[in-house]
Amino acid sequence: MKKALLAAALMSAGVVAHAQSSVTLYGRLDAGLEYISGLPNANYTGSTSRWRAESGDWGTSLWGMKGVEDIGGGNKVLFQLEGSFNTMNGQGPGGGGLFNRWATVGLSNSAYGTLTMGRMLFISNGVWDFDPFGQSNWSSASLVRGRNWPQSSNNIAYQSPKFYGFDVYGQYALSNATNWNGNGTTPQGREAGLQLTYTSSLFQLRGMYDEIRNSGNGNFTDPFTASREYTAAFNVFLGQFKIQGAYQAVRTSSAASAAGTAPTSLDHEWGGVTWQATPAAALIAAVYHVNANKGGGNATIYTIGGSYNLSKRTLLDIQIATVRNSKSANFGLDANSAGPGGNITSGGTTTYNENPLPGHSQTGVYAGIQHSF
């Protein structure tokens, strides 16, 4: 009997040693001061300016947990939970729940890749790697009004291993509606995307296609919220310098074209350079441009900035930017919803939209500190 118990104990110890697991708590806190001029007044008849304490201009403040369990045979079980918050007031996310950015579980194999399911950043966030300002608050999402940085629920994602410098990543998100593409019975229409990346020591290239469907009817009805997006992007690594650029075509359907006079397509491009002047100090300059059809006008953001690392986990940041609008355009530095700026009342609730008056510019500067753990 003692021998049997000893053998069982040794077998249990072997299983424990075989199935190693770990959980990591991580996060990022971003805070600073911001000034913007060219904001609309409340009734959208003139312009004003503002100073404010901000959280998330250089990067979203967030916290999360991720874990991995080695189950043997080169297989691992993975999970990730991540939510955003406001450093200035401590408030967490509104819509989307506690883990509004990531809530995934999946399996990984070094030879076959990684499969995950749950809520995650939508694949359009893949432009982050090619944005000189890394999707700061005033960058590649601004002129497409947030089209580049949404989250996605009900998602199934696959990341391939690298093969001769190439890797593939794809997502497919169900609408969970009684109609496959969406019919208003759920908050989300069907979403999907695919990206192919090639990486070498000298450069990196990425091609992406993604689509977000209108939750109400399953169609492509708005370039900023329900559309197809085609992206080609590059990084070039030249010692202390990194040159980055991208072109995006955002398109809706013929049904949207016939529905009204709002823009149905966008052409969006940007380019910039980062100079890693010292191991701690980086200087960045970039230009972002958008052109909207059907009288939507065009706009350009000119911006410079940089960061200084106080340590491996803490940096100081600064960004100065201005957006210049054509006569009919009203794009702001932030990724505001389309439409007039000022106070907007809907359903008895009043919110403030920062879009400037059509044809007017908007200029801002912020400086802050960011700590990661």
LINHU-V679523 format. One record per residue. N is the residue number from 0. RES is the residue in one small letter. BURIAL is 1 if it has 16 or more other ideal C-beta (glycine too) atoms within 10 Angstrom, else 0. D_FIRST is the distance of its C-alpha to the first C-alpha in whole Angstrom. Layout:
BEGIN
n = (N;N)
res = (RES;RES)
burial = (BURIAL;BURIAL)
d_first = (D_FIRST;D_FIRST)
END
This chain:
BEGIN
n = (0;1;2;3;4;5;6;7;8;9;10;11;12;13;14;15;16;17;18;19;20;21;22;23;24;25;26;27;28;29;30;31;32;33;34;35;36;37;38;39;40;41;42;43;44;45;46;47;48;49;50;51;52;53;54;55;56;57;58;59;60;61;62;63;64;65;66;67;68;69;70;71;72;73;74;75;76;77;78;79;80;81;82;83;84;85;86;87;88;89;90;91;92;93;94;95;96;97;98;99;100;101;102;103;104;105;106;107;108;109;110;111;112;113;114;115;116;117;118;119;120;121;122;123;124;125;126;127;128;129;130;131;132;133;134;135;136;137;138;139;140;141;142;143;144;145;146;147;148;149;150;151;152;153;154;155;156;157;158;159;160;161;162;163;164;165;166;167;168;169;170;171;172;173;174;175;176;177;178;179;180;181;182;183;184;185;186;187;188;189;190;191;192;193;194;195;196;197;198;199;200;201;202;203;204;205;206;207;208;209;210;211;212;213;214;215;216;217;218;219;220;221;222;223;224;225;226;227;228;229;230;231;232;233;234;235;236;237;238;239;240;241;242;243;244;245;246;247;248;249;250;251;252;253;254;255;256;257;258;259;260;261;262;263;264;265;266;267;268;269;270;271;272;273;274;275;276;277;278;279;280;281;282;283;284;285;286;287;288;289;290;291;292;293;294;295;296;297;298;299;300;301;302;303;304;305;306;307;308;309;310;311;312;313;314;315;316;317;318;319;320;321;322;323;324;325;326;327;328;329;330;331;332;333;334;335;336;337;338;339;340;341;342;343;344;345;346;347;348;349;350;351;352;353;354;355;356;357;358;359;360;361;362;363;364;365;366;367;368;369;370;371;372)
res = (m;k;k;a;l;l;a;a;a;l;m;s;a;g;v;v;a;h;a;q;s;s;v;t;l;y;g;r;l;d;a;g;l;e;y;i;s;g;l;p;n;a;n;y;t;g;s;t;s;r;w;r;a;e;s;g;d;w;g;t;s;l;w;g;m;k;g;v;e;d;i;g;g;g;n;k;v;l;f;q;l;e;g;s;f;n;t;m;n;g;q;g;p;g;g;g;g;l;f;n;r;w;a;t;v;g;l;s;n;s;a;y;g;t;l;t;m;g;r;m;l;f;i;s;n;g;v;w;d;f;d;p;f;g;q;s;n;w;s;s;a;s;l;v;r;g;r;n;w;p;q;s;s;n;n;i;a;y;q;s;p;k;f;y;g;f;d;v;y;g;q;y;a;l;s;n;a;t;n;w;n;g;n;g;t;t;p;q;g;r;e;a;g;l;q;l;t;y;t;s;s;l;f;q;l;r;g;m;y;d;e;i;r;n;s;g;n;g;n;f;t;d;p;f;t;a;s;r;e;y;t;a;a;f;n;v;f;l;g;q;f;k;i;q;g;a;y;q;a;v;r;t;s;s;a;a;s;a;a;g;t;a;p;t;s;l;d;h;e;w;g;g;v;t;w;q;a;t;p;a;a;a;l;i;a;a;v;y;h;v;n;a;n;k;g;g;g;n;a;t;i;y;t;i;g;g;s;y;n;l;s;k;r;t;l;l;d;i;q;i;a;t;v;r;n;s;k;s;a;n;f;g;l;d;a;n;s;a;g;p;g;g;n;i;t;s;g;g;t;t;t;y;n;e;n;p;l;p;g;h;s;q;t;g;v;y;a;g;i;q;h;s;f)
burial = (0;0;0;0;0;0;0;0;0;0;0;0;0;0;0;0;0;0;0;0;0;0;0;0;0;0;0;1;1;1;1;1;0;1;0;1;0;1;1;1;0;0;0;1;0;0;1;0;0;0;0;0;0;1;1;1;1;1;1;1;1;1;1;1;0;1;1;1;0;0;0;0;0;0;0;1;0;1;1;1;1;1;1;1;1;1;1;0;0;0;0;0;1;0;0;1;0;0;1;1;1;1;1;1;0;1;0;1;0;0;0;0;1;1;0;1;0;1;1;1;1;1;1;1;1;1;1;1;1;1;1;1;1;1;1;1;1;1;1;1;1;1;1;1;1;0;1;1;1;1;1;1;1;1;1;1;1;1;1;0;0;0;0;0;0;0;1;0;1;1;1;1;1;1;1;0;1;0;0;0;1;1;1;0;0;1;0;1;1;1;1;1;1;0;1;0;1;0;1;0;0;0;0;1;1;1;0;1;1;1;1;1;1;1;1;0;1;1;1;1;1;1;1;1;1;1;1;1;1;0;1;0;1;1;1;0;0;0;0;0;0;1;0;1;1;1;0;1;1;1;1;1;1;0;0;1;0;0;0;0;0;1;1;1;1;1;0;1;1;1;1;1;1;1;0;0;0;0;0;0;0;1;0;1;1;1;0;1;1;1;1;1;0;0;0;1;1;1;1;1;1;0;1;0;1;1;1;0;0;0;0;0;0;0;1;1;1;1;1;1;1;1;1;1;1;1;0;0;1;1;1;1;1;1;1;1;0;1;0;0;1;1;0;0;0;0;0;0;0;0;0;0;1;1;1;1;1;1;0;1;1;1;1;1;1;1;1;1;0;1;1;0;0)
d_first = (0;4;5;5;6;9;10;11;12;14;15;17;18;20;21;23;24;26;27;29;32;35;38;41;44;47;51;54;57;61;64;68;71;73;77;78;82;83;81;83;84;83;85;85;89;89;86;84;82;79;77;73;70;68;64;63;66;65;61;59;57;54;50;47;43;42;38;37;33;32;30;30;32;35;35;35;36;39;40;44;45;49;52;55;57;60;60;63;62;59;59;56;57;59;59;55;53;51;50;53;53;49;46;45;41;41;39;40;40;42;43;44;45;44;44;45;46;47;50;52;55;57;57;61;60;59;63;61;61;65;66;68;67;63;64;66;67;71;70;69;68;71;74;72;71;67;67;65;62;60;57;56;53;51;51;49;50;49;49;49;48;51;53;56;57;57;54;54;54;54;54;54;54;55;57;55;58;59;62;60;62;62;65;65;62;60;60;60;61;60;59;58;59;58;59;59;59;60;59;61;61;65;65;63;64;63;64;63;64;62;64;63;65;66;64;67;68;66;69;70;72;73;72;71;68;68;69;68;68;68;67;68;67;67;66;68;66;69;68;69;70;68;70;69;71;70;72;71;73;72;73;73;74;78;77;77;80;82;81;83;84;81;79;77;77;76;76;74;74;73;74;73;72;70;71;68;70;68;64;64;68;68;71;71;74;74;76;75;77;77;80;80;82;84;86;83;84;82;81;80;78;79;76;75;72;70;67;66;63;62;59;56;55;59;62;66;67;71;72;76;77;80;80;83;84;87;89;87;83;82;78;77;75;72;70;72;72;76;79;81;80;80;79;78;77;75;74;75;73;75;74;75;76;77;79;82;85;86;87;86;84;81;80;77;76;72;71;67;64;60;57;54;50)
END
